[in-house]
Amino acid sequence: MGLKPHASGDYSITVAQANSALEDQGQVFTSPSATFVGVYDGHEGPEASHFITHHLFPLLHKFALEGGGLSAEVIKRAFDATEEEFIRLVKRSWMARPQIAFFG
């Protein structure tokens, strides 16, 4: 991936694919006041890890803005909301893609 700038220096992240489909995801968000690193293990399928990659950090950001900053409660709300949204996706997708409920 190469080096990316960070307030305390540079960082780099890499992903090594072990299976036929890349199931695992990782992401980094940096700001002057915080660094978040997410590593998501797909456990036999990419659906949950891809979903988390696109939803968790945006919800953290949204709830931190609404709550006046980052706190343990904001982090819990973001995780809970991400899980609730994934469960809704599983319920909507169940008939067409039942594997979404079994892996991730």
OpenMM code with the backbone's topology and positions (N, CA, C; nanometers):
from openmm import Vec3, app, unit

residues = "MET GLY LEU LYS PRO HIS ALA SER GLY ASP TYR SER ILE THR VAL ALA GLN ALA ASN SER ALA LEU GLU ASP GLN GLY GLN VAL PHE THR SER PRO SER ALA THR PHE VAL GLY VAL TYR ASP GLY HIS GLU GLY PRO GLU ALA SER HIS PHE ILE THR HIS HIS LEU PHE PRO LEU LEU HIS LYS PHE ALA LEU GLU GLY GLY GLY LEU SER ALA GLU VAL ILE LYS ARG ALA PHE ASP ALA THR GLU GLU GLU PHE ILE ARG LEU VAL LYS ARG SER TRP MET ALA ARG PRO GLN ILE ALA PHE PHE GLY".split()
positions = [
    Vec3(0.0815, -0.1187, 0.0000),
    Vec3(0.0000, 0.0000, 0.0000),
    Vec3(0.0864, 0.1259, 0.0000),
    Vec3(0.2029, 0.1239, 0.0546),
    Vec3(0.2862, 0.2424, 0.0637),
    Vec3(0.2630, 0.3167, 0.1930),
    Vec3(0.3474, 0.4143, 0.2204),
    Vec3(0.3357, 0.4917, 0.3434),
    Vec3(0.2312, 0.6008, 0.3290),
    Vec3(0.1561, 0.6230, 0.4361),
    Vec3(0.0562, 0.7290, 0.4415),
    Vec3(0.0919, 0.8214, 0.5573),
    Vec3(0.0612, 0.9504, 0.5473),
    Vec3(0.0973, 1.0429, 0.6555),
    Vec3(0.0086, 1.0258, 0.7777),
    Vec3(0.0656, 1.0528, 0.8916),
    Vec3(-0.0033, 1.0479, 1.0199),
    Vec3(0.0579, 1.1553, 1.1076),
    Vec3(-0.0163, 1.2083, 1.2017),
    Vec3(0.0325, 1.3168, 1.2871),
    Vec3(0.1597, 1.2796, 1.3626),
    Vec3(0.1772, 1.1521, 1.3941),
    Vec3(0.2954, 1.1074, 1.4692),
    Vec3(0.3980, 1.0389, 1.3805),
    Vec3(0.3841, 1.0479, 1.2505),
    Vec3(0.4772, 0.9824, 1.1584),
    Vec3(0.4004, 0.9123, 1.0486),
    Vec3(0.4664, 0.8237, 0.9789),
    Vec3(0.4037, 0.7516, 0.8690),
    Vec3(0.3541, 0.6147, 0.9150),
    Vec3(0.2592, 0.5592, 0.8427),
    Vec3(0.2123, 0.4240, 0.8701),
    Vec3(0.1903, 0.3523, 0.7377),
    Vec3(0.1827, 0.2212, 0.7459),
    Vec3(0.1559, 0.1393, 0.6286),
    Vec3(0.0713, 0.0212, 0.6726),
    Vec3(-0.0134, -0.0293, 0.5836),
    Vec3(-0.0969, -0.1451, 0.6131),
    Vec3(-0.0936, -0.2364, 0.4920),
    Vec3(-0.0992, -0.3662, 0.5158),
    Vec3(-0.0995, -0.4614, 0.4061),
    Vec3(-0.2002, -0.5723, 0.4342),
    Vec3(-0.2467, -0.6354, 0.3289),
    Vec3(-0.3399, -0.7472, 0.3404),
    Vec3(-0.2836, -0.8615, 0.2578),
    Vec3(-0.2796, -0.9806, 0.3163),
    Vec3(-0.2342, -1.0999, 0.2445),
    Vec3(-0.3528, -1.1935, 0.2266),
    Vec3(-0.3821, -1.2283, 0.1044),
    Vec3(-0.4964, -1.3130, 0.0741),
    Vec3(-0.4573, -1.4599, 0.0872),
    Vec3(-0.5278, -1.5350, 0.1742),
    Vec3(-0.4984, -1.6762, 0.1957),
    Vec3(-0.5997, -1.7684, 0.1274),
    Vec3(-0.7195, -1.7189, 0.1029),
    Vec3(-0.8256, -1.7997, 0.0420),
    Vec3(-0.8563, -1.7485, -0.0980),
    Vec3(-0.9460, -1.8184, -0.1684),
    Vec3(-0.9803, -1.7765, -0.3044),
    Vec3(-1.0488, -1.6398, -0.3063),
    Vec3(-1.1240, -1.6090, -0.2029),
    Vec3(-1.1865, -1.4767, -0.1902),
    Vec3(-1.1230, -1.4050, -0.0718),
    Vec3(-1.0986, -1.2762, -0.0872),
    Vec3(-1.0441, -1.1973, 0.0229),
    Vec3(-1.1549, -1.1735, 0.1248),
    Vec3(-1.1456, -1.2415, 0.2386),
    Vec3(-1.2505, -1.2344, 0.3399),
    Vec3(-1.2237, -1.1277, 0.4454),
    Vec3(-1.0987, -1.0967, 0.4683),
    Vec3(-1.0606, -1.0058, 0.5754),
    Vec3(-1.0460, -0.8642, 0.5228),
    Vec3(-1.0705, -0.7676, 0.6093),
    Vec3(-1.0593, -0.6268, 0.5739),
    Vec3(-0.9859, -0.5531, 0.6849),
    Vec3(-0.9245, -0.4443, 0.6484),
    Vec3(-0.8587, -0.3581, 0.7454),
    Vec3(-0.8715, -0.2142, 0.7009),
    Vec3(-0.8700, -0.1241, 0.7976),
    Vec3(-0.8789, 0.0171, 0.7650),
    Vec3(-0.8156, 0.0997, 0.8754),
    Vec3(-0.7716, 0.2194, 0.8387),
    Vec3(-0.7105, 0.3121, 0.9330),
    Vec3(-0.7726, 0.4488, 0.9105),
    Vec3(-0.8088, 0.5146, 1.0186),
    Vec3(-0.8565, 0.6522, 1.0136),
    Vec3(-0.7693, 0.7325, 1.1089),
    Vec3(-0.7126, 0.8406, 1.0597),
    Vec3(-0.6289, 0.9248, 1.1453),
    Vec3(-0.6816, 1.0675, 1.1445),
    Vec3(-0.6638, 1.1320, 1.2571),
    Vec3(-0.6939, 1.2733, 1.2702),
    Vec3(-0.5899, 1.3298, 1.3676),
    Vec3(-0.5853, 1.4595, 1.3854),
    Vec3(-0.4876, 1.5144, 1.4797),
    Vec3(-0.5065, 1.4661, 1.6235),
    Vec3(-0.6287, 1.4230, 1.6576),
    Vec3(-0.6543, 1.3850, 1.7965),
    Vec3(-0.6744, 1.2359, 1.8201),
    Vec3(-0.6868, 1.1561, 1.7126),
    Vec3(-0.7151, 1.0134, 1.7325),
    Vec3(-0.6712, 0.9316, 1.6125),
    Vec3(-0.6442, 0.8048, 1.6386),
    Vec3(-0.6167, 0.7083, 1.5331),
    Vec3(-0.7014, 0.5853, 1.5600),
    Vec3(-0.7759, 0.5418, 1.4595),
    Vec3(-0.8564, 0.4213, 1.4695),
    Vec3(-0.8033, 0.3200, 1.3697),
    Vec3(-0.7858, 0.1983, 1.4168),
    Vec3(-0.7418, 0.0887, 1.3305),
    Vec3(-0.8458, -0.0210, 1.3423),
    Vec3(-0.8994, -0.0633, 1.2296),
    Vec3(-0.9973, -0.1714, 1.2279),
    Vec3(-0.9419, -0.2891, 1.1507),
    Vec3(-0.9484, -0.4074, 1.2103),
    Vec3(-0.9091, -0.5317, 1.1443),
    Vec3(-1.0267, -0.6270, 1.1611),
    Vec3(-1.0827, -0.6720, 1.0484),
    Vec3(-1.2052, -0.7499, 1.0506),
    Vec3(-1.1806, -0.8839, 0.9828),
    Vec3(-1.1986, -0.9910, 1.0578),
    Vec3(-1.1774, -1.1269, 1.0080),
    Vec3(-1.3077, -1.1787, 0.9487),
    Vec3(-1.3038, -1.2176, 0.8218),
    Vec3(-1.4243, -1.2588, 0.7514),
    Vec3(-1.4817, -1.3931, 0.7922),
    Vec3(-1.4062, -1.4809, 0.8540),
    Vec3(-1.4571, -1.6118, 0.8984),
    Vec3(-1.5394, -1.6821, 0.7908),
    Vec3(-1.4772, -1.7254, 0.6856),
    Vec3(-1.5401, -1.8059, 0.5793),
    Vec3(-1.6272, -1.7269, 0.4829),
    Vec3(-1.6221, -1.5963, 0.4877),
    Vec3(-1.6997, -1.5167, 0.3935),
    Vec3(-1.6719, -1.3692, 0.4113),
    Vec3(-1.6799, -1.2921, 0.3041),
    Vec3(-1.6440, -1.1510, 0.3108),
    Vec3(-1.7575, -1.0555, 0.3479),
    Vec3(-1.8804, -1.1029, 0.3548),
    Vec3(-1.9938, -1.0123, 0.3678),
    Vec3(-1.9865, -0.9234, 0.4925),
    Vec3(-1.9661, -0.9827, 0.6087),
    Vec3(-1.9660, -0.9046, 0.7326),
    Vec3(-1.8468, -0.8095, 0.7386),
    Vec3(-1.7282, -0.8566, 0.7007),
    Vec3(-1.6104, -0.7698, 0.7082),
    Vec3(-1.6214, -0.6528, 0.6100),
    Vec3(-1.6770, -0.6753, 0.4920),
    Vec3(-1.6980, -0.5655, 0.3967),
    Vec3(-1.8004, -0.4663, 0.4509),
    Vec3(-1.9066, -0.5179, 0.5090),
    Vec3(-2.0106, -0.4315, 0.5645),
    Vec3(-1.9530, -0.3422, 0.6742),
    Vec3(-1.8785, -0.4021, 0.7662),
    Vec3(-1.8202, -0.3260, 0.8770),
    Vec3(-1.7267, -0.2177, 0.8242),
    Vec3(-1.6473, -0.2518, 0.7231),
    Vec3(-1.5538, -0.1551, 0.6652),
    Vec3(-1.6261, -0.0307, 0.6144),
    Vec3(-1.7464, -0.0466, 0.5631),
    Vec3(-1.8181, 0.0667, 0.5057),
    Vec3(-1.9118, 0.1374, 0.6047),
    Vec3(-1.9320, 0.0800, 0.7228),
    Vec3(-2.0300, 0.1376, 0.8150),
    Vec3(-1.9752, 0.1815, 0.9508),
    Vec3(-1.8808, 0.1078, 1.0090),
    Vec3(-1.8396, 0.1361, 1.1469),
    Vec3(-1.7755, 0.2740, 1.1628),
    Vec3(-1.6722, 0.3057, 1.0856),
    Vec3(-1.6041, 0.4338, 1.1024),
    Vec3(-1.6940, 0.5527, 1.0715),
    Vec3(-1.7763, 0.5470, 0.9646),
    Vec3(-1.8688, 0.6600, 0.9433),
    Vec3(-1.9660, 0.6800, 1.0607),
    Vec3(-2.0119, 0.5704, 1.1207),
    Vec3(-2.1008, 0.5843, 1.2370),
    Vec3(-2.0259, 0.6390, 1.3580),
    Vec3(-1.9011, 0.5968, 1.3777),
    Vec3(-1.8201, 0.6551, 1.4856),
    Vec3(-1.8104, 0.8065, 1.4673),
    Vec3(-1.7807, 0.8477, 1.3467),
    Vec3(-1.7675, 0.9908, 1.3171),
    Vec3(-1.8995, 1.0635, 1.3423),
    Vec3(-2.0078, 1.0083, 1.2916),
    Vec3(-2.1399, 1.0704, 1.3075),
    Vec3(-2.1773, 1.0848, 1.4548),
    Vec3(-2.1636, 0.9774, 1.5312),
    Vec3(-2.2032, 0.9809, 1.6721),
    Vec3(-2.1100, 1.0691, 1.7550),
    Vec3(-1.9821, 1.0754, 1.7187),
    Vec3(-1.8892, 1.1643, 1.7900),
    Vec3(-1.9270, 1.3103, 1.7671),
    Vec3(-1.9663, 1.3449, 1.6450),
    Vec3(-2.0106, 1.4823, 1.6169),
    Vec3(-2.1385, 1.5148, 1.6937),
    Vec3(-2.2314, 1.4204, 1.6954),
    Vec3(-2.3585, 1.4419, 1.7662),
    Vec3(-2.3388, 1.4515, 1.9167),
    Vec3(-2.2433, 1.3735, 1.9691),
    Vec3(-2.2231, 1.3676, 2.1130),
    Vec3(-2.1179, 1.4613, 2.1666),
    Vec3(-2.0617, 1.5439, 2.0802),
    Vec3(-1.9627, 1.6409, 2.1264),
    Vec3(-1.8244, 1.5830, 2.1476),
    Vec3(-1.7962, 1.4681, 2.0905),
    Vec3(-1.6629, 1.4089, 2.1027),
    Vec3(-1.6718, 1.2583, 2.1181),
    Vec3(-1.5565, 1.1995, 2.1253),
    Vec3(-1.5472, 1.0543, 2.1350),
    Vec3(-1.5533, 1.0094, 2.2803),
    Vec3(-1.6293, 0.9057, 2.3055),
    Vec3(-1.6405, 0.8495, 2.4399),
    Vec3(-1.6670, 0.7001, 2.4272),
    Vec3(-1.6614, 0.6299, 2.5370),
    Vec3(-1.6923, 0.4865, 2.5362),
    Vec3(-1.8357, 0.4641, 2.4895),
    Vec3(-1.9257, 0.5535, 2.5270),
    Vec3(-2.0659, 0.5413, 2.4852),
    Vec3(-2.0804, 0.5594, 2.3342),
    Vec3(-2.0063, 0.6525, 2.2761),
    Vec3(-2.0104, 0.6746, 2.1316),
    Vec3(-1.9593, 0.5503, 2.0585),
    Vec3(-1.8514, 0.4920, 2.1064),
    Vec3(-1.7965, 0.3712, 2.0446),
    Vec3(-1.8975, 0.2573, 2.0536),
    Vec3(-1.9594, 0.2404, 2.1694),
    Vec3(-2.0601, 0.1351, 2.1865),
    Vec3(-2.1785, 0.1578, 2.0926),
    Vec3(-2.2249, 0.2815, 2.0824),
    Vec3(-2.3372, 0.3123, 1.9918),
    Vec3(-2.3024, 0.2784, 1.8477),
    Vec3(-2.1795, 0.3101, 1.8065),
    Vec3(-2.1389, 0.2826, 1.6679),
    Vec3(-2.1335, 0.1326, 1.6416),
    Vec3(-2.0782, 0.0555, 1.7357),
    Vec3(-2.0748, -0.0905, 1.7187),
    Vec3(-2.2158, -0.1477, 1.7168),
    Vec3(-2.2998, -0.1032, 1.8092),
    Vec3(-2.4375, -0.1529, 1.8146),
    Vec3(-2.5143, -0.1186, 1.6869),
    Vec3(-2.5001, 0.0027, 1.6382),
    Vec3(-2.5706, 0.0443, 1.5170),
    Vec3(-2.5209, -0.0337, 1.3951),
    Vec3(-2.3908, -0.0584, 1.3886),
    Vec3(-2.3364, -0.1369, 1.2778),
    Vec3(-2.3944, -0.2774, 1.2805),
    Vec3(-2.3985, -0.3377, 1.3976),
    Vec3(-2.4541, -0.4723, 1.4100),
    Vec3(-2.6027, -0.4750, 1.3730),
    Vec3(-2.6776, -0.3776, 1.4205),
    Vec3(-2.8209, -0.3718, 1.3883),
    Vec3(-2.8434, -0.3563, 1.2380),
    Vec3(-2.7628, -0.2731, 1.1725),
    Vec3(-2.7773, -0.2554, 1.0281),
    Vec3(-2.7409, -0.3831, 0.9534),
    Vec3(-2.6389, -0.4549, 1.0006),
    Vec3(-2.6016, -0.5805, 0.9352),
    Vec3(-2.7126, -0.6838, 0.9520),
    Vec3(-2.7722, -0.6902, 1.0681),
    Vec3(-2.8835, -0.7834, 1.0910),
    Vec3(-2.9997, -0.7508, 0.9977),
    Vec3(-3.0293, -0.6214, 0.9792),
    Vec3(-3.1349, -0.5827, 0.8838),
    Vec3(-3.0990, -0.6276, 0.7422),
    Vec3(-2.9713, -0.6127, 0.7036),
    Vec3(-2.9269, -0.6579, 0.5714),
    Vec3(-2.9446, -0.8083, 0.5565),
    Vec3(-2.9079, -0.8844, 0.6596),
    Vec3(-2.9236, -1.0299, 0.6555),
    Vec3(-3.0707, -1.0661, 0.6378),
    Vec3(-3.1584, -1.0012, 0.7119),
    Vec3(-3.3016, -1.0312, 0.7006),
    Vec3(-3.3552, -1.0002, 0.5615),
    Vec3(-3.3096, -0.8889, 0.5014),
    Vec3(-3.3548, -0.8526, 0.3663),
    Vec3(-3.2972, -0.9460, 0.2607),
    Vec3(-3.1774, -0.9977, 0.2830),
    Vec3(-3.1045, -1.0765, 0.1831),
    Vec3(-3.1215, -1.2267, 0.2002),
    Vec3(-3.1863, -1.2691, 0.3058),
    Vec3(-3.1917, -1.4104, 0.3444),
    Vec3(-3.2323, -1.5036, 0.2307),
    Vec3(-3.3389, -1.4742, 0.1605),
    Vec3(-3.3885, -1.5651, 0.0577),
    Vec3(-3.2941, -1.5735, -0.0623),
    Vec3(-3.2352, -1.4650, -0.1012),
    Vec3(-3.1468, -1.4638, -0.2183),
    Vec3(-3.0043, -1.5086, -0.1857),
    Vec3(-2.9589, -1.4784, -0.0629),
    Vec3(-2.8193, -1.5093, -0.0240),
    Vec3(-2.8170, -1.5636, 0.1191),
    Vec3(-2.8629, -1.6861, 0.1431),
    Vec3(-2.8686, -1.7376, 0.2810),
    Vec3(-2.7315, -1.7499, 0.3466),
    Vec3(-2.6249, -1.7619, 0.2679),
    Vec3(-2.4909, -1.7758, 0.3259),
    Vec3(-2.4502, -1.6531, 0.4067),
    Vec3(-2.5137, -1.5383, 0.3816),
    Vec3(-2.4798, -1.4172, 0.4540),
    Vec3(-2.5031, -1.4311, 0.6037),
    Vec3(-2.5958, -1.5174, 0.6425),
    Vec3(-2.6277, -1.5364, 0.7834),
    Vec3(-2.5372, -1.6377, 0.8522),
    Vec3(-2.4618, -1.7157, 0.7774),
    Vec3(-2.3843, -1.8238, 0.8378),
    Vec3(-2.2376, -1.7937, 0.8552),
    Vec3(-2.1853, -1.6969, 0.7831),
    Vec3(-2.0431, -1.6685, 0.7877),
    Vec3(-2.0187, -1.5223, 0.8156),
    Vec3(-1.9025, -1.4932, 0.8678),
    Vec3(-1.8650, -1.3548, 0.8906),
    Vec3(-1.8409, -1.3276, 1.0339),
] * unit.nanometer
topology = app.Topology()
chain = topology.addChain("A")
for resn in residues:
    res = topology.addResidue(resn, chain)
    for name in ("N", "CA", "C"):
        topology.addAtom(name, app.Element.getBySymbol(name[0]), res)
